[in-house]
């Protein structure tokens, strides 16, 4: 049986246009605060601050 990962998937959301542009993983043990990175937003066509947001829960089938 596989172990539960301490690296959940997260979205990085642009703070200007509020679009979810990137999906990445973050180690929850070593990094306790929310992730903030300066990334390129294709909608804004400029480098902007992207903050961590949770992935939406998958819909049951």
Residue, then its C-alpha position, 0 to 999 in steps of 0.5 A: x500500500x502506498x504511503x500518504x504523501x506530504x506533498x499535496x497539489x496546489x494551484x497558483x492563482x494570479x493576484x491581478x486577474x484571479x486566474x489559476x495558471x499553474x499547478x505545483x506541489x508543496x512540502x507541508x512539513x518544511x513549508x508551513x506558510x502559503x506559497x507566493x511566487x512571481x510567475x508569468x501570467x498569460x492572460x495579463x501578459x506580464x510577471x505578477x505575484x501568484x499565491x497558493x490556493x487549494x485544488x477543488x475537490x474532485x466530483x464523485x462519479 
